[in-house]
Amino acid sequence: MAKELIIENYIEIDGEDVLMDTLSEEKRAEIAILLQDTAMSYAGYKRVQIPG
């Protein structure tokens, strides 16, 4: 019988490792935007804020 692979994603928040699945949808969306902005900044991109 094969074992099932389990992948858990953690993120450090205020010095504490937090399981991503325990965060609210809003907090996960906020973190996703911050991670995306950080990754894209290394490629030379910057998010443009559209007023409105």
Backbone as a chain_set.jsonl record, in Angstrom:
{"seq": "MAKELIIENYIEIDGEDVLMDTLSEEKRAEIAILLQDTAMSYAGYKRVQIPG", "coords": {"N": [[0.843, -1.179, 0.0], [0.645, 2.158, -0.923], [1.934, 5.158, 0.478], [0.301, 8.236, 1.159], [1.274, 11.375, 0.005], [1.681, 14.266, 1.89], [1.444, 17.681, 1.812], [2.229, 20.569, 3.518], [1.805, 23.997, 3.891], [3.547, 26.581, 5.373], [3.827, 29.819, 6.858], [5.799, 32.491, 8.04], [4.731, 34.566, 10.541], [5.01, 37.379, 12.379], [7.249, 36.23, 13.669], [6.401, 33.668, 14.209], [5.659, 30.413, 13.078], [3.017, 29.706, 10.951], [0.372, 27.674, 9.943], [-0.825, 27.701, 6.696], [-3.415, 26.868, 6.02], [-4.899, 27.437, 8.259], [-5.474, 30.079, 8.254], [-7.699, 32.853, 7.57], [-9.726, 33.321, 4.598], [-9.497, 35.942, 3.66], [-7.091, 36.82, 4.837], [-5.315, 35.016, 3.659], [-5.542, 35.829, 0.985], [-4.505, 38.409, 1.148], [-1.854, 37.851, 1.914], [-1.065, 36.4, -0.343], [-1.039, 38.405, -2.31], [1.012, 40.043, -1.308], [3.202, 38.247, -1.458], [3.27, 37.812, -4.222], [3.804, 40.427, -5.164], [6.355, 40.796, -4.057], [7.858, 38.778, -5.354], [7.576, 39.576, -8.041], [8.825, 42.058, -7.957], [11.506, 41.42, -7.905], [11.862, 40.742, -10.504], [11.739, 43.122, -11.69], [9.316, 44.411, -11.86], [6.549, 46.516, -10.848], [3.7, 47.042, -8.888], [0.93, 48.863, -10.053], [-1.126, 51.194, -8.663], [-4.456, 51.83, -9.174], [-6.432, 54.63, -9.027], [-9.618, 54.914, -7.42]], "CA": [[0.0, 0.0, 0.0], [1.445, 3.368, -1.045], [1.603, 6.226, 1.406], [-0.125, 9.477, 0.527], [2.135, 12.504, 0.285], [0.965, 15.414, 2.449], [2.222, 18.915, 1.745], [1.67, 21.629, 4.344], [2.466, 25.278, 3.663], [3.633, 27.442, 6.539], [4.378, 31.146, 6.632], [6.209, 33.111, 9.295], [4.009, 35.799, 10.86], [5.474, 37.896, 13.677], [8.201, 35.305, 14.262], [5.765, 32.388, 14.502], [5.253, 29.649, 11.896], [1.568, 29.519, 10.941], [-0.121, 26.834, 8.856], [-1.636, 28.522, 5.8], [-4.81, 26.422, 6.035], [-5.592, 27.953, 9.434], [-5.753, 31.501, 8.054], [-8.956, 33.172, 6.884], [-9.594, 33.564, 3.153], [-9.049, 37.324, 3.472], [-5.679, 36.895, 5.195], [-4.585, 34.29, 2.613], [-5.52, 36.674, -0.213], [-3.571, 39.507, 1.443], [-0.506, 37.283, 1.866], [-0.788, 36.054, -1.74], [-0.685, 39.643, -3.012], [2.343, 40.453, -0.847], [4.188, 37.33, -2.036], [3.343, 38.075, -5.658], [4.495, 41.708, -5.337], [7.769, 40.594, -3.745], [8.467, 38.001, -6.44], [7.6, 40.374, -9.264], [9.779, 43.157, -7.812], [12.819, 40.891, -8.279], [11.906, 40.71, -11.967], [11.723, 44.502, -12.155], [7.95, 44.91, -11.994], [5.989, 47.207, -9.7], [2.227, 47.14, -8.994], [0.4, 50.209, -10.255], [-2.403, 51.376, -7.979], [-5.393, 52.621, -9.983], [-7.358, 55.317, -8.124], [-11.027, 54.702, -7.686]], "C": [[0.89, 1.245, 0.0], [0.975, 4.415, -0.036], [1.233, 7.485, 0.623], [0.808, 10.604, 0.965], [1.293, 13.671, 0.77], [1.898, 16.613, 2.425], [1.506, 19.971, 2.561], [2.483, 22.893, 4.114], [2.387, 26.119, 4.926], [4.179, 28.789, 6.111], [4.713, 31.743, 7.989], [5.48, 34.442, 9.451], [4.41, 36.207, 12.265], [6.36, 36.893, 14.407], [7.64, 33.934, 14.583], [5.364, 31.704, 13.198], [3.769, 29.323, 11.997], [1.196, 28.683, 9.72], [-1.077, 27.654, 7.993], [-3.116, 28.145, 5.849], [-5.598, 26.962, 7.226], [-5.967, 29.423, 9.294], [-7.093, 31.692, 7.342], [-8.682, 33.411, 5.405], [-9.054, 34.965, 2.887], [-7.554, 37.454, 3.748], [-4.828, 36.163, 4.159], [-4.473, 35.117, 1.338], [-4.525, 37.82, -0.029], [-2.125, 39.017, 1.351], [-0.124, 36.928, 0.435], [-0.366, 37.285, -2.537], [0.706, 40.101, -2.602], [3.437, 39.558, -1.423], [4.373, 37.573, -3.533], [4.094, 39.378, -5.923], [5.994, 41.562, -5.085], [8.47, 39.848, -4.874], [8.595, 38.835, -7.706], [8.589, 41.532, -9.167], [11.191, 42.705, -8.162], [12.974, 40.818, -9.795], [11.811, 42.116, -12.558], [10.335, 45.095, -12.325], [7.497, 45.591, -10.713], [4.485, 47.353, -9.921], [1.821, 48.605, -9.132], [-0.969, 50.276, -9.587], [-3.282, 52.303, -8.816], [-6.367, 53.291, -9.019], [-8.812, 54.995, -8.466], [-11.548, 53.671, -6.866]], "O": [[1.788, 1.366, 0.834], [-0.214, 4.536, 0.258], [1.79, 7.756, -0.441], [1.091, 10.761, 2.153], [0.302, 14.03, 0.134], [3.008, 16.56, 2.955], [0.327, 20.247, 2.338], [3.713, 22.859, 4.14], [1.309, 26.342, 5.478], [4.907, 28.891, 5.123], [3.997, 31.527, 8.967], [5.596, 35.329, 8.606], [4.178, 35.473, 13.225], [6.239, 36.721, 15.62], [8.338, 33.111, 15.176], [4.793, 32.341, 12.312], [3.313, 28.746, 12.984], [1.648, 28.952, 8.607], [-2.033, 28.236, 8.506], [-3.979, 29.015, 5.732], [-6.829, 26.948, 7.21], [-6.699, 29.957, 10.127], [-7.557, 30.815, 6.613], [-7.546, 33.67, 5.008], [-8.241, 35.153, 1.983], [-6.832, 38.111, 2.998], [-3.741, 36.627, 3.813], [-3.431, 35.111, 0.681], [-3.787, 38.157, -0.955], [-1.272, 39.693, 0.776], [1.023, 37.132, 0.037], [0.558, 37.216, -3.347], [1.499, 40.506, -3.452], [4.486, 40.054, -1.833], [5.493, 37.544, -4.044], [4.938, 39.428, -6.818], [6.808, 42.134, -5.81], [9.554, 40.243, -5.302], [9.631, 38.794, -8.371], [9.14, 41.953, -10.184], [11.992, 43.498, -8.658], [14.093, 40.832, -10.308], [11.803, 42.283, -13.778], [10.197, 46.183, -12.884], [7.992, 45.287, -9.628], [4.045, 47.74, -11.003], [2.316, 49.47, -8.409], [-1.864, 49.497, -9.915], [-2.891, 53.429, -9.127], [-7.059, 52.603, -8.268], [-9.179, 54.829, -9.629], [-12.733, 53.351, -6.954]]}, "num_chains": 1, "name": "protein.A"}
